Amino acid sequence: MASPIAATAPYWLPALSMLLVYRRIRRNFGVQPWRPVRSGIRLGILALVAALLCVAGAAMPHLALGLGVGAALGALLGLLALKHTHVAWRDGQRTYTPNPWIGGALTVLLLGRMAWRYTHEGFAAAQAPSALTMGMAAVLIGYSLAYTIGLMVQMRRLASASGAADESGPAAPPAP
């Protein structure tokens, strides 16, 4: 007999997935407040998932190429997204405005793969992961790692530049 949690999984698993996708979409648009503690926790979880993907690549060699290519592509996309992210102070708080196109494209990729997997293969936990699915997961994890680390660096620079400007007092007039 199946446990009550397993029996109700077809109902709450898609709802949980949609909530996570909604949060991802929300973070792609508009000015976002910088939350250093939340970002640190996110970075720790992403590093753990990345380590687990590395273990999966070692344990299942047929997935290693997809994981490696996906992680490299994701890191490159993360660096590209950082170049198009604007950081600033607003109302005394550090904020950033992400590029909606790159994050939106990755969200569409995620939704498309989820829809394909659900309609063609189902969400059965017993299924072996495909190289494509694991590669896409590596793209998202690589992107998120590179973007989060880069954003932390940019926010640290913003804070130190603001602190240096505050300590130096009024700006000196330009030399003739």
Secondary structure as GFF3:
##gff-version 3
##sequence-region A 1 176
A	DSSP	alpha_helix	4	26	.	.	.	ID=ss1
A	DSSP	beta_strand	32	33	.	.	.	ID=ss2
A	DSSP	alpha_helix	36	59	.	.	.	ID=ss3
A	DSSP	alpha_helix	61	83	.	.	.	ID=ss4
A	DSSP	beta_strand	86	90	.	.	.	ID=ss5
A	DSSP	beta_strand	93	97	.	.	.	ID=ss6
A	DSSP	alpha_helix	100	116	.	.	.	ID=ss7
A	DSSP	pi_helix	117	121	.	.	.	ID=ss8
A	DSSP	alpha_helix	131	168	.	.	.	ID=ss9
###
